[in-house]
Amino acid sequence: MNSFKKVIHMPLAIILLLLVNTHQTYGASDEMQETYKNLEVFSNVLSIVQQNYVDDIDTQETIEGAIKGLLGSLDPHSSFLKPDDFKELQVETKGSFSGIGIEITVKDDMLTVVSPIEDTPAFKAGIEAGDRIIKIEGESTKEMSLVEAVKKLRGPKGSAVTISIHREGWTDLQEFIIVRDVIPIQSVRSSVLEPGYGYIRITNFQRNSAQDLQNSLDDLNKEDGLKGLVLDLRNNPGGLLDSSVKIADIFLDEGIIVSTKGRIKDQNMEFSAHSGGPKYDFPIIILINSGTASASEIVAGALQDHKRALILGTQSFGKGSVQTIIPMEEGAGLRLTTARYYTPSGTSIQARGITPDVLVPQIAAKEEVADKSHKEFLREKDLRHHLENGGNLLPADEKTQPPTIEESNLISDEVTVDESTKEKLKNDNQLNTALLVLKSLNVLSGQNNTK
């Protein structure tokens, strides 16, 4: 068996050496010479491992591991997708899959929760942003890839998965047994905070999110006529770029929504707003926090730069990079970072995020323990090998530190508000503050119109 493997695998090293020699002979550039020299080192190492390692190795797995290491050294979002993983990704973009409902990343070689998706099994089980997933079904997640972790966390509806969690402030691991379910496609939910003041929460950006948002706006407008809107993008991990552009376009009539810039000319694109849709002139407050990432940062950045919305909350996650899916042979693929996102003012979102106009830290509910470690969680800049910011495309004025509102306990009793909404406002100081600011903006807008 060993002799057979040597016969099968030796040509790989020979081919690589032939490639090196060919490029040296025909005068390749210095950079290419260095590349092929390193390939020669790789082929030698592989050959030595094949012949001398204590056990027989699976060469395909070994090479795939080398590819994963290559991509993992670039940034946290580039990865190699096996055929099964590629299919999983295609399923995910359709907005329907069976799992527990969390957005995850890798920080310090540990699997870490960016945010749970609202109303999913993980959310209901009490999983929080910043939680470290130490084990999945008893298997350590140390150095486990995101793709492998996602595959283990997903499964048939009704099946259970056990994860061991460490949370800052805990002395021991805690096990959560979570029953998988179909993660809801509905990403837009709406309600009335007070007559005339609407609330819309977008949990992620799927294919139908823009239309669902439009339907919610139409419904809220029918009831009392909107005087103001709170758009909640907290703990929204993102989703489809096209969906975020369409949603920003609903509130903008002209101008750039977002642009992308990469090394290759084809990656340099601009997405602009269009006129002709419904006109909305009511004030908008957008809520963000450290779990607001990617597509949700595009919406917040676009409406902020065009002065169409006031951003309230805490600094967003800062995931401002574009991933291109490149199909490969036999159904595999590469998920490769190819560009950075820029807001209309030319500011790179990457590793910086969106700075709120009004800084409002999250205050724990009275029955919870006030723990500062739960107010600020990891962001893109905390991730190993994260992509650098990339600077501004356009000259930008230095932003001053946003004003801070520590807490607001005032809840209006002048109008009829149902008990569930009162309780929601009572336990969510950011939302309550947003409503108060929104009403103030509406009053100021009315005064300016009468002058």
Secondary structure, DSSP 8 states (H G I E B T S, - for coil): -HHHHHHHHHHHHHHHHHHHHHHHHTT--HHHHHHHHHHHHHHHHHHHHHHHSSS---HHHHHHHHHHHHHHTT-TT-EEE-HHHHHHHHHHHTT--EE--EEEEEETTEEEEEEE-TTSHHHHHT--TT-EEEEETTEE-TT--HHHHHHHH--STT-EEEEEEE-TT-SS-EEEEEE-EE--S--EEEEEEETTEEEEEE-SB-TTHHHHHHHHHHHHHHHT--SEEEEE-TT---B-HHHHHHHHHHH-SSSEEEEEEESSGGG-EEEE--SSS----S-EEEEE-TT--THHHHHHHHHHHTTSSEEEES------EEEEEEE-GGG-EEEEEEEEEE-TTS-B-TTT----SEE------TTS---GGGTS---GGGSTT-------SS---------B---------SS---HHHHHHHHH-HHHHHHHHHHHHHHHHHHHHHH-
